[in-house]
Amino acid sequence: MKDAAPSPEPRLPVDLRSDTVTRPTPAMYERIRTAALGDDGLEGDPTVRQLEALVAQKLGKEAGLFVPTVTMANLLATFSQVQRQEQVVIESTAHMYTSERGGATLTGAFYAGIRGVDGAMEMTELEAALRPASSPLRTSLVCMETSHNNAGGAVLSLAHMAQVFAAARQADARVHLDGARLFNAAVALQVPAEAIAQYADTVSLCLCKGLSAPVGAILAGPSSTIGRARGLRKVLGGTQRQAGIVAAAGIVAIEEMCERLAEDHLRARRLSRSLIDAFPMLSTSVPRTNIVLIDLPAGANDSGDWVDALNRAGVLVRPWGPFRLRCVTHRHVDDHALEHVLAAFRTVVERLAAST
Ligand SMILES: *Cc1c(COP(=O)(O)O)cnc(C)c1O
């Protein structure tokens, strides 16, 4: 596939459903072709080991573990740091709470959701929920998420993260960071990823969202915890053999694809501003990163109708509630694609908003 140079005619449809749709880069295919391979269930795969060490070093952690998905990374973070009947405290719109707390059936952990603003837990509610180590239902893990998926790509402030980390330590609890889009947060804050990761014991990171690798995620943290997680990965069937084939693309993702996320953020802001300027009946989140939430006029047409109409106009988006759409910018959405998106909205607004 040809990369980079924006073509005057965008490739249709323009896919704003998620940054997971990004394809591997030519450099990734080249690295895959020449990757040193081994058996990650036996002596270890050298390319996987290289990726694990690279991410651990970037995040200021002792060790890393390559896993197929962030869902597995988050599950292993819980499994390796929480005993049965202990409590996991987490902001109540976090992905780990809304979409992954079925993990409780495996770990036996009890999840407590904390109300938040822009993905940041209310500190008083967090402090009230923390149960000390002496409690029979102690809190052993506190989780954060940045950038925050359901909060429209919001980024936690470092001050908030420091507060949460201190409160958790006070209660003898570990901290896990769901950093599926950690590098989006780092780019938005203009700090190294390590400056964010310092406020968590363990961190999960997705390689195949904006970073464009085909599959894979990393769990990073202390050697002893990652060692435990490595054993549990085998229990879950997550140990893969010549996984260096995909880890090779992950190395390129980390080495080459982090800085450019700023472009995606710029286009998300431009998309948001253009939509508000052109269509007074729409309102949008102010994107900090690459996610734009669009609030639709409540009326006869719900988000499903808008998704269908935009789809027919060559733009794929996802419903995010009855009158809300989610758009995610990524490497394949260039300026021409953005123009096409605005034209599609013009067509659809004329048809749908006029009828409400
Ligand atoms: C995408 C995402 C996940 C799940 O990632 P998978 O690799 O699809 O399992 C978890 N948490 C957050 C914050 C995400 O954005």
The ligand as an SDF file (V2000), in Angstrom:
LIG
                    3D

 15 15  0  0  0  0  0  0  0  0999 V2000
   -9.1210    0.1370   22.6810 C   0  0  0  0  0  0  0  0  0  0  0  0
   -9.0610    0.1930   24.1520 C   0  0  0  0  0  0  0  0  0  0  0  0
   -9.0260   -0.9730   24.9170 C   0  0  0  0  0  0  0  0  0  0  0  0
   -9.1480   -2.3610   24.3170 C   0  0  0  0  0  0  0  0  0  0  0  0
   -8.1170   -2.6530   23.4610 O   0  0  0  0  0  0  0  0  0  0  0  0
   -8.0810   -4.0770   22.6940 P   0  0  0  0  0  0  0  0  0  0  0  0
   -6.6900   -4.1620   22.2280 O   0  0  0  0  0  0  0  0  0  0  0  0
   -9.0800   -3.9470   21.6050 O   0  0  0  0  0  0  0  0  0  0  0  0
   -8.4520   -5.1140   23.6720 O   0  0  0  0  0  0  0  0  0  0  0  0
   -8.9140   -0.8490   26.2760 C   0  0  0  0  0  0  0  0  0  0  0  0
   -8.8450    0.3610   26.8640 N   0  0  0  0  0  0  0  0  0  0  0  0
   -8.8910    1.5110   26.1610 C   0  0  0  0  0  0  0  0  0  0  0  0
   -8.7920    2.8140   26.8610 C   0  0  0  0  0  0  0  0  0  0  0  0
   -9.0170    1.4570   24.7850 C   0  0  0  0  0  0  0  0  0  0  0  0
   -9.0800    2.5950   24.0850 O   0  0  0  0  0  0  0  0  0  0  0  0
  1  2  1  0
  2  3  1  0
  2 14  2  0
  3  4  1  0
  3 10  2  0
  4  5  1  0
  5  6  1  0
  6  7  2  0
  6  8  1  0
  6  9  1  0
 10 11  1  0
 11 12  2  0
 12 13  1  0
 12 14  1  0
 14 15  1  0
M  END
$$$$
